[in-house]
Amino acid sequence: MFNDFQLMDDRPVSIQVKEYVKRLIIKGALQANQKLPSTRELSTLLGISRNSIISAYEGLEDDGFAYTVHGRGSYVAAASTGAAASSAWRLDWGARMNERAQMAVELDLMKRGIRAEKGTISFTSIAPDEKLFDLDNVKRAFMDRMSVEGNVLLNYGYAKGYKPLIDYLLRYMDHKGVDLKGKDLLITNGFTEGFDIVLSALSKKNGSVICENPTHNTAIKNLKLHGFEITGIAMERDGINLQELEQALSEKAFDCAYFVPSYHNPTGIVMSPEKRQRLMQLMMRYQVPVIEDGFNEELRYSGSHVSPLMATAGQGNSVIYLGSFSKVLFPGLRVGWVLADRELIDYLESIKRARSIHTSTLDQSILYQYLYNGNLEKYLKKARTEYKRKYEWTKQCCEAHIPFEQLSGDGGLHLFVAFEEGFDTRALLEACSRQGVIFTPGDIFFTKDGQGRNTMRIGFSRVADEEIGRGIRIIGEAAKQLRG
Ligand SMILES: Cc1ncc(COP(=O)(O)O)c(C=O)c1O
């Protein structure tokens, strides 16, 4: 015993010794009431100063793993040894999982997607490029806020969110043209938690939701996990096909609609202002509330500003707006928001409290201080310039090399390619991955199995210019070969 101790890292030596002995006790290698080696002996055995051993033994005693008998030494405490009786008790957790858990695994693309070998050119991500992050300003924001109210930030906060950030975001939404009268805001862990909270609050009277087709894969996944049936409506060059939408609305009742009107994922399409008006009129006529996903609104490279659907709705309370800075700023700070009717937010606040108490106040306060210090505008300017350049370059490469039938993407961090019906982008992906290039096959964004097999999404935000050029050329050549 004691011959497998190794100093692992630069943590205090006494803590490493304490944890080592503690592990021996928990595993049962040291039995209750067994005498521990004297501090002198262990110091020689481990080649560590006696002071470190003394301090480790004191720590073990503090944690209840050892006791001292005056004049005789240290002993293992009785209750601290491993419970051998239940060590053979093994459960089959797979058999105990409910349908939701089984489904979550089935729908979890991260567990089944193509693995990118080192050196692969990957167009699968639409995360921001971390090389653009202005770390110094984030560090400054952290230090600034900690020095103002560090103690408060480290304690429990409020389910609704960190008040200064709520106020900032209300002003932010006001500037987007949203009428805030009768509305309130809840901070969530990104768009994804906000969506999940809204879906768990809504009654499933009809059990069905209507949305664009294709749409955000995480949204499809969550709708399915909540047991909603999904009706997808085709996209046109300027957003959702309104005739098809009206037809569906007239045939069936829906509990809500989910729309991504700006820089839609995956098509990158921006819904025209006229269409937004007509869409809202339709939803009013059929009394279907709207969940608006505004995740990408800031990544506009050309064309004029388009207001969110919530602004179109004026003082009406039928739109639930879900906001996120995951593409615009830092997805690692899991901060998003729900802006909606005050009464609705009151319900959502209680759900939020029940499930996670609140979003990390530290994350919220760093984001708040970063925004308050005026960094968003500066950062956006830099990020937009860089993404616009990459966007134009990627578009140019696609136009030069890929034999597509349709290419869409008005901004954001990706482009969407559609080939003629019958073309199979899964086969294309296989051919490309053999040559070290991967992308996201479009079928995962469609609401019905088997749809969109002729489409693909190309995320360019984290790919270097030279690789964009090389990767798109490889995709184009492989596509031409597949078509024969
Ligand atoms: C359509 C859409 N909405 C929202 C998000 C952001 O989600 P979150 O805020 O949970 O990171 C994404 C990220 O890819 C997205 O594609």
The ligand as an ORCA input file, in Angstrom:
! r2SCAN-3c Opt
* xyz 0 1
  C     -32.623     29.164    -35.048
  C     -31.764     29.289    -33.838
  N     -32.250     29.886    -32.740
  C     -31.506     30.066    -31.634
  C     -30.213     29.623    -31.571
  C     -29.393     29.890    -30.333
  O     -29.681     29.005    -29.311
  P     -29.027     29.255    -27.870
  O     -29.356     30.663    -27.475
  O     -29.706     28.257    -26.976
  O     -27.554     29.037    -27.973
  C     -29.656     28.969    -32.668
  C     -28.289     28.450    -32.641
  O     -27.802     27.837    -33.546
  C     -30.454     28.805    -33.828
  O     -29.963     28.229    -34.934
*
